[in-house]
Amino acid sequence: MSQFCTFSLSSFLFGIQVEAVQEILPACATTPVPLCHEAIEGLINLRGQIVPAVNLRCLLDLPVASLEQVADSLNVVLHNDDGPLALVVDEIGDVLEMDENLFEAPPSTLQGAARTWITGTYKLEGKLLLILDHERFFELG
């Protein structure tokens, strides 16, 4: 069994392994960074630690967020040996425990940038849980 922290972005449900999640924060002011990857929204100050914030909508070629969505956004702070990184998301979901035997490869209909970041799916009642490759986000910097 695997546990995933779930969140929504646009009309999609995404999941990241719970072990990679450090914390969830409300929207934070970001400081823009010139000449970095276009998906880096900016830097946030996390209790004195500088953390890059990744705009997942940009990275996954999803529609730009409305002003209301931006105001209500949250940061999912991930961690690895290189330090923390924040993903800007619309809404946090539940932690789901999924049977690894039900994991499926990304659907063949998945095109574009999303195919690079999504490692697979789980079928839920009425929707798909799209699993993101959290380690790849740390390669953006």
Phi and psi in degrees as a GROMACS rama.xvg file:
@    title "Ramachandran Plot"
@    xaxis  label "Phi"
@    yaxis  label "Psi"
@TYPE xy
-122.75  143.874  SER-2
-107.265  137.017  GLN-3
-128.611  134.324  PHE-4
-81.0228  124.536  CYS-5
-107.411  152.598  THR-6
-155.057  158.105  PHE-7
-108.377  151.571  SER-8
-149.307  120.557  LEU-9
59.2334  -128.014  SER-10
-105.241  16.439  SER-11
-107.778  151.509  PHE-12
-109.205  123.513  LEU-13
-116.576  158.943  PHE-14
-139.827  147.077  GLY-15
-133.376  141.864  ILE-16
-54.2589  133.546  GLN-17
-56.3795  -36.8078  VAL-18
-61.0314  -23.0775  GLU-19
-86.4916  -12.1175  ALA-20
-91.0802  125.789  VAL-21
-88.9984  -47.3554  GLN-22
-169.337  169.006  GLU-23
-117.245  132.084  ILE-24
-127.078  151.058  LEU-25
-67.1162  168.092  PRO-26
-52.1988  138.172  ALA-27
-121.758  152.432  CYS-28
-66.4975  137.952  ALA-29
-113.717  149.509  THR-30
-104.361  119.381  THR-31
-61.3079  149.988  PRO-32
-121.959  115.172  VAL-33
-70.5792  150.868  PRO-34
62.4191  27.9813  LEU-35
-109.893  178.639  CYS-36
-55.5709  140.097  HIS-37
-61.0829  -22.4565  GLU-38
-82.327  -10.1054  ALA-39
-79.1  108.867  ILE-40
-69.2496  -30.6031  GLU-41
157.042  -165.509  GLY-42
-111.928  142.175  LEU-43
-117.022  155.511  ILE-44
-99.6185  111.522  ASN-45
-107.595  90.8425  LEU-46
50.5338  46.4214  ARG-47
90.2845  -7.45244  GLY-48
-101.288  131.241  GLN-49
-83.7814  124.678  ILE-50
-127.743  126.666  VAL-51
-70.3666  140.747  PRO-52
-110.031  124.481  ALA-53
-99.4501  126.942  VAL-54
-84.6273  100.375  ASN-55
-65.4946  -30.1427  LEU-56
-60.1677  -43.3344  ARG-57
-64.9694  -45.8347  CYS-58
-64.414  -36.1159  LEU-59
-99.4404  9.26887  LEU-60
57.6387  42.4288  ASP-61
-96.4184  160.527  LEU-62
-58.1595  148.973  PRO-63
-62.8065  142.027  VAL-64
-71.8094  147.151  ALA-65
-73.5606  166.341  SER-66
-60.0946  -37.0649  LEU-67
-65.2396  -42.8178  GLU-68
-64.2286  -39.0275  GLN-69
-63.3653  -43.7144  VAL-70
-64.4688  -32.2772  ALA-71
-95.1063  4.33044  ASP-72
-67.6311  163.142  SER-73
-130.341  162.817  LEU-74
-114.489  124.034  ASN-75
-96.1647  110.13  VAL-76
-89.0386  120.395  VAL-77
-101.096  160.005  LEU-78
-139.37  149.74  HIS-79
-151.761  -168.923  ASN-80
-63.7512  -22.6093  ASP-81
-81.5645  -11.304  ASP-82
118.409  -171.335  GLY-83
-85.2676  162.562  PRO-84
-153.243  139.742  LEU-85
-108.951  137.136  ALA-86
-105.114  128.377  LEU-87
-86.5123  120.601  VAL-88
-128.577  164.396  VAL-89
-79.5241  -46.5531  ASP-90
-154.853  143.015  GLU-91
-89.8599  139.769  ILE-92
-105.371  -151.372  GLY-93
-93.2594  166.872  ASP-94
-86.9231  122.428  VAL-95
-110.88  137.503  LEU-96
-101.904  120.628  GLU-97
-119.093  141.939  MET-98
-73.0062  121.641  ASP-99
-60.3324  -22.8294  GLU-100
-70.7128  -16.1991  ASN-101
-94.6988  -0.966126  LEU-102
-66.9257  133.704  PHE-103
-125.339  153.053  GLU-104
-63.0044  157.7  ALA-105
-56.4389  142.562  PRO-106
-62.0673  148.936  PRO-107
-65.517  -19.1118  SER-108
-77.3062  -12.7671  THR-109
-72.096  121.411  LEU-110
-122.879  169.916  GLN-111
68.1983  -150.498  GLY-112
-61.6832  -33.8054  ALA-113
-58.3325  -34.4569  ALA-114
-61.2694  -30.6212  ARG-115
-68.9679  -34.4904  THR-116
-99.5678  -18.7102  TRP-117
-97.7182  123.493  ILE-118
-89.6491  -22.3822  THR-119
172.936  -172.206  GLY-120
-140.165  161.186  THR-121
-127.379  136.239  TYR-122
-85.0375  123.874  LYS-123
-111.437  171.699  LEU-124
-64.8094  108.999  GLU-125
83.1465  0.156428  GLY-126
-161.048  171.509  LYS-127
-107.78  141.858  LEU-128
-97.9648  114.109  LEU-129
-93.3527  119.727  LEU-130
-91.788  126.302  ILE-131
-95.255  147.225  LEU-132
-84.6563  90.9992  ASP-133
-62.1183  -31.0641  HIS-134
-65.2229  -30.9046  GLU-135
-65.6134  -28.6692  ARG-136
-62.3425  -30.9434  PHE-137
-73.0678  -11.3151  PHE-138
-82.8595  -8.83373  GLU-139
-68.7974  -33.5521  LEU-140
